[in-house]
Amino acid sequence: MSQGSPPISGKTRFYGMFGDPVEHLRAPTALNELMNSRGVDAVFLPLHVAPEHLAEAIAGIRRIRNFLGFMVSIPHKSAAAELCDEILPNARACGVVNAVRIDHDGRLIGESFDGLGMVRSIEMQRVINSDTRVLLVGAGGVGRSIAVAIALAGVGYLAIANRTLSKADELADAVRRAAPDCVVQSDSSFDPEGFDIVVNATSLGLNGQGAMPVEVSRISKAALVAEVVMVPEITPMLHSAQEQGLAVVRGLEMLTQQIEILADFFGMAN
């Protein structure tokens, strides 16, 4: 039975999620629901901050004694990692964070859970092993986290496509350092045919807008198509994949697989 959160008072703790924009964010709702079910006296807020003001905003928040941590979304994941006093193993390997805990002394401790959430979502439907071939489209913050996590999960071959080739090349090098047994290639684009798993880690499809990240008709019929975009829940890419009978992973599933882990990381308990 749901306990319900206490009314906001001087004892209430606060958390937030930085993004630009923030209308599409789903983590604050999910974490508020979890805290409500646990009877935790805390609130999780969406925080709309432009990139040029992120450092200033974080500098202020770390001085607020009852503000205990924050998440970061597009486009802040790399910048937030550079502002942390300490980054934990997953974040260190991929160079981005999506969650930052504020310790009692104001130190910022960052970690990345996006990749773990995506790997767990994929493993609900597929076995990942050295024979698995993955195409990842996008080398931004969430793409970096997914690339490292999926390589560490044991895939044999990872192709990283990104419009700016230098970013794909840099991420490929980071993955090779983290997971030497994984064969990694990078380019500005790849033909999706022949891959077992295709992951969109770009913002294409957000609010149903933008071009298709890949030519879905070229994806092998036995492949799994995964998405990081959460709004709409079924993006144009996933809709097209479903029309062709392909298995899909929605962006919301990546978040769902992280919620309990995030709550523990932030210490969301009575």
C-alpha positions in Angstrom: 0.0 0.0 0.0 1.2 3.5 -0.9 2.3 5.4 2.2 2.1 8.9 0.5 4.6 11.7 0.9 4.4 14.1 3.8 3.5 17.7 3.1 6.4 19.9 2.1 8.0 21.4 5.2 11.4 22.5 6.5 12.3 18.8 6.7 11.6 18.2 3.0 14.6 17.2 0.8 15.0 18.2 -2.8 16.4 16.7 -6.0 16.3 18.0 -9.5 16.9 17.1 -13.2 18.7 19.6 -15.4 17.7 19.7 -19.1 17.2 22.0 -22.0 14.3 21.5 -22.9 12.6 19.7 -19.9 9.0 19.1 -21.2 9.9 15.6 -22.3 11.5 14.5 -19.0 10.0 11.4 -17.4 12.5 10.7 -14.6 11.1 13.3 -12.1 7.6 11.8 -12.3 8.9 8.3 -11.9 11.1 9.1 -8.9 8.4 11.2 -7.2 6.1 8.2 -7.6 8.7 5.9 -6.1 9.4 8.3 -3.1 5.7 8.6 -2.6 5.3 4.8 -2.4 8.1 4.7 0.2 6.8 7.6 2.2 10.0 9.6 1.6 9.8 13.3 2.5 11.4 14.6 -0.7 10.5 16.2 -4.0 12.1 15.7 -7.5 11.9 18.8 -9.8 12.6 19.4 -13.5 15.1 22.2 -13.8 15.3 24.1 -17.1 18.8 25.5 -17.5 20.6 26.5 -20.7 24.1 25.1 -21.3 25.8 28.4 -20.8 24.3 28.6 -17.3 24.8 25.0 -16.1 28.0 25.6 -14.1 26.5 28.6 -12.4 23.3 26.7 -11.5 25.2 23.7 -10.1 27.5 26.0 -8.1 24.4 27.5 -6.4 22.6 24.2 -5.8 25.6 22.5 -4.1 25.3 25.2 -1.4 21.7 24.4 -0.6 21.8 22.2 2.4 18.6 20.3 1.7 19.3 19.8 -2.0 20.8 16.3 -2.1 21.4 15.6 -5.8 20.4 15.9 -9.4 20.1 14.2 -12.7 21.1 15.6 -16.1 19.6 15.2 -19.5 20.2 16.5 -23.0 22.5 18.5 -23.5 24.3 18.5 -20.1 25.8 15.0 -19.5 29.3 15.7 -20.6 29.5 19.2 -19.0 28.1 17.9 -15.7 30.8 15.2 -15.5 33.5 17.9 -15.8 31.9 19.7 -12.8 32.0 16.7 -10.5 34.5 16.4 -7.7 34.5 12.6 -8.2 33.1 10.3 -10.8 32.4 6.6 -10.2 33.5 3.7 -12.5 30.8 3.8 -15.2 31.1 7.5 -15.6 34.9 7.4 -15.6 34.8 4.9 -18.4 32.4 6.8 -20.6 33.1 10.4 -19.6 29.5 11.4 -18.9 27.1 11.4 -15.9 23.4 11.3 -15.7 23.2 11.3 -11.8 25.1 13.4 -9.3 24.9 13.1 -5.5 25.7 16.0 -3.3 27.6 14.9 -0.2 27.3 16.5 3.2 30.4 18.6 2.5 29.1 19.8 -0.9 31.2 17.5 -3.0 29.6 16.3 -6.3 29.8 12.5 -6.9 28.7 11.6 -10.4 27.8 8.3 -12.0 26.2 7.1 -15.3 23.3 4.7 -15.3 21.8 5.2 -18.8 23.9 2.4 -20.3 23.1 0.0 -17.6 19.4 0.8 -18.0 19.6 0.1 -21.8 21.6 -3.1 -21.4 19.0 -4.5 -18.9 16.2 -3.5 -21.2 17.8 -5.3 -24.1 18.6 -8.4 -22.0 14.9 -8.7 -21.3 14.5 -9.8 -24.9 17.9 -10.8 -26.2 21.0 -12.6 -25.0 24.1 -10.5 -25.4 27.3 -12.4 -26.2 30.5 -12.3 -28.3 28.5 -13.1 -31.4 26.2 -10.0 -31.0 26.6 -7.2 -33.5 25.3 -3.8 -32.4 24.8 -0.6 -34.3 24.7 2.5 -32.1 23.6 5.8 -33.7 24.7 8.8 -31.7 27.9 9.6 -29.8 26.5 12.2 -27.4 26.1 11.8 -23.6 23.6 9.0 -23.6 25.3 7.3 -26.5 28.6 7.3 -24.6 27.1 5.6 -21.6 25.3 3.0 -23.7 28.4 2.3 -25.9 30.6 1.5 -22.9 27.9 -0.5 -21.0 27.0 -2.6 -24.0 30.6 -3.4 -24.8 31.3 -4.4 -21.1 28.2 -6.6 -21.3 30.0 -8.7 -23.8 29.0 -7.8 -27.3 31.5 -8.9 -29.9 31.2 -6.1 -32.4 30.0 -2.5 -32.0 29.6 0.1 -34.8 29.2 3.7 -33.7 27.7 6.1 -36.2 27.7 9.9 -35.6 27.2 12.9 -37.9 30.4 14.4 -36.5 32.9 11.6 -37.2 35.5 12.9 -34.7 33.0 12.3 -31.9 32.4 8.8 -33.1 36.1 8.1 -33.3 36.8 9.5 -29.8 34.0 7.3 -28.3 35.3 4.3 -30.2 38.7 4.8 -28.5 37.0 5.1 -25.1 35.1 1.9 -25.6 38.3 0.0 -26.7 40.0 1.2 -23.5 37.1 0.0 -21.4 36.4 -3.3 -23.2 39.4 -4.4 -25.2 37.7 -7.6 -26.3 35.0 -5.8 -28.2 35.7 -4.9 -31.8 34.7 -1.3 -32.4 34.3 0.7 -35.6 33.2 4.3 -36.1 31.9 6.2 -39.1 29.4 8.9 -40.0 26.9 6.2 -41.0 26.5 2.4 -41.3 24.1 0.2 -43.3 21.9 -1.3 -40.5 21.6 -4.6 -42.4 23.3 -7.5 -40.6 23.2 -6.0 -37.1 21.4 -7.9 -34.3 20.6 -4.8 -32.3 20.2 -1.2 -33.5 20.1 1.6 -30.9 19.1 5.2 -31.5 21.0 7.3 -29.0 20.2 10.7 -30.7 17.4 13.1 -30.1 15.9 12.3 -33.5 12.3 11.4 -33.0 11.7 13.6 -30.0 8.2 14.9 -30.1 7.8 12.9 -33.3 10.1 15.3 -35.2 13.3 14.9 -37.2 14.6 12.4 -39.7 14.8 8.7 -39.1 18.1 7.8 -37.4 18.5 4.8 -39.7 16.8 3.4 -42.7 14.5 0.9 -40.9 13.6 -1.0 -44.0 17.3 -2.1 -44.2 17.3 -3.6 -40.7 17.4 -7.4 -40.5 14.0 -9.0 -39.7 15.4 -10.8 -36.6 16.9 -7.7 -35.1 15.9 -5.7 -32.1 15.5 -1.9 -32.4 16.0 0.2 -29.3 15.3 3.8 -28.6 16.4 6.4 -26.0 13.8 9.0 -26.9 10.8 8.8 -24.4 8.4 11.3 -26.0 6.5 10.0 -27.8 6.6 6.6 -26.2 6.5 5.0 -29.7 8.8 7.2 -31.9 8.6 7.2 -35.7 11.5 4.8 -35.8 9.9 2.3 -33.4 6.5 2.7 -35.2 8.2 1.8 -38.5 10.1 -1.1 -36.8 6.9 -2.5 -35.4 5.2 -2.3 -38.7 7.9 -4.5 -40.1 7.5 -7.0 -37.3 10.7 -6.1 -35.5 11.1 -6.4 -31.7 11.6 -3.0 -30.0 12.8 -1.4 -26.7 11.1 1.9 -25.8 13.1 4.7 -24.3 10.9 4.6 -21.2 12.1 1.0 -20.6 15.7 2.3 -20.3 14.5 4.7 -17.5 12.4 2.1 -15.8 15.4 -0.2 -15.4 17.3 2.6 -13.7 14.7 3.9 -11.2 15.5 1.6 -8.2 19.3 2.0 -8.8 18.9 5.8 -9.0 16.9 5.8 -5.8 19.6 3.9 -3.9 22.3 6.1 -5.3 20.5 9.2 -4.1 19.7 7.7 -0.7 15.9 8.0 -1.2 14.8 6.4 2.0 13.2 7.5 5.2 
